[in-house]
Amino acid sequence: MKHAGKIALVTGGSRGIGKAISMRLAEDGADIILNYKKDSATAAETAREIEALGRKTWVFQADLKDDKAIRGLCKSIKQEVGQLDILVHNAAFGTMGNILRMGLYSWNAAMAINVTALLRMTQHLAPMLGDRNGHIIGLSSIGADMTFSEYACIGVSKAALESLCRYLAFELAPLGIHCNAVSAGPIKTRALDWFQYPHAVDNYSEVKSPLSRVGRPKDLAGIVSFLCTPDADWIVGQTLRADGGISMGENFLDWLEGDEKTEAKAKQATEWESAVERARK
Ligand SMILES: NC(=O)c1ccc[n+]([C@@H]2O[C@H](COP(=O)([O-])OP(=O)(O)OC[C@H]3O[C@@H](n4cnc5c(N)ncnc54)[C@H](OP(=O)(O)O)[C@@H]3O)[C@@H](O)[C@H]2O)c1
């Protein structure tokens, strides 16, 4: 097991993508420190699932918007856990909406939780991570460098997170700490419910991904686990895009309408089938 004997902190590890990452790191041998904000029942249930895999868990509530809570979390990790190999900053906040109506509270909270919290946790925990040749992963979004409706608040903060991850990689490499970011496309979690039309996001993924489906939390978990292994140590300060290929390009036929689109798609499918048949011969 590639993470046997390691201990990983996953912020927002109680549900969604954070839960999938926690479970995968646990399956790969790590004991898990779960952080959550308010849903203690879900965090406890996730801890039980991890323990059923034979791993140890610590569950710490801390609202990462609050610097005092971050200090408390890090102090608990130092005093009650005493070891840290992996820090996955997965918890996030953002308000969906028109940029002209973006309130200062939402903007500042997104920057605090998505960016500043990683800086502050790293400042407190770098000595522990350095002792263990540790890994830091920031969970980002393709909305950092692509623009999506309603997404400015999160997108801008994720761009800052990616930049922070590069600087952490650059400055902490001499301490033996590796840092990268993973940039995800849409993933089916409760977070998508904040979009005004969540089904439009599903449709977008199904049309744009050559895999013709929406992302699942598990799609990211193995990637994060790999980035925390020595096999990935030559990947330094990168943002790894994991979006099912939705940002790769266009099938122009998707821009046709009505019967013309149906006919063109059917023709394209037939051409593909005959090309595959020819290639088989
Ligand atoms: N879902 C997507 O389509 C998508 C796409 C790209 C990137 N991402 C990124 O992936 C990460 C996880 O997203 P998700 O969809 O899994 O989110 P989610 O389902 O909404 O889960 C959020 C988790 O973060 C915790 N959390 C929220 N605010 C917090 C705070 N202030 N302090 C500490 N913990 C807090 C929550 O705890 P409680 O339950 O206790 O509140 C929960 O465990 C985020 O960084 C997100 O930006 C997601």
The ligand as an ORCA input file, in Angstrom:
! r2SCAN-3c Opt
* xyz 0 1
  N     -18.066     19.904     -7.506
  C     -17.495     20.448     -8.552
  O     -18.065     20.506     -9.653
  C     -16.096     21.006     -8.442
  C     -15.460     21.409     -9.625
  C     -14.176     21.928     -9.552
  C     -13.531     22.038     -8.329
  N     -14.170     21.640     -7.205
  C     -13.468     21.811     -5.924
  O     -13.430     20.590     -5.202
  C     -13.480     20.861     -3.809
  C     -14.596     20.075     -3.144
  O     -15.823     20.417     -3.731
  P     -17.171     19.581     -3.447
  O     -18.015     19.758     -4.636
  O     -16.852     18.208     -2.963
  O     -17.804     20.422     -2.226
  P     -18.972     20.028     -1.213
  O     -19.675     18.768     -1.630
  O     -19.785     21.259     -1.051
  O     -18.184     19.712      0.171
  C     -17.578     20.756      0.846
  C     -16.795     20.229      2.045
  O     -16.043     21.335      2.574
  C     -16.434     21.587      3.919
  N     -16.417     23.022      4.131
  C     -17.162     23.978      3.522
  N     -16.847     25.193      4.010
  C     -15.874     25.014      4.936
  C     -15.160     25.862      5.812
  N     -15.383     27.182      5.838
  N     -14.254     25.324      6.651
  C     -14.025     23.975      6.662
  N     -14.672     23.116      5.858
  C     -15.597     23.623      5.019
  C     -17.812     20.978      4.077
  O     -18.063     20.672      5.456
  P     -19.601     20.768      6.048
  O     -20.368     19.671      5.346
  O     -19.449     20.518      7.512
  O     -20.116     22.126      5.714
  C     -17.659     19.723      3.188
  O     -16.947     18.733      3.882
  C     -13.612     22.377     -3.684
  O     -12.348     22.961     -3.514
  C     -14.207     22.775     -5.010
  O     -13.942     24.119     -5.361
  C     -15.437     21.126     -7.224
*
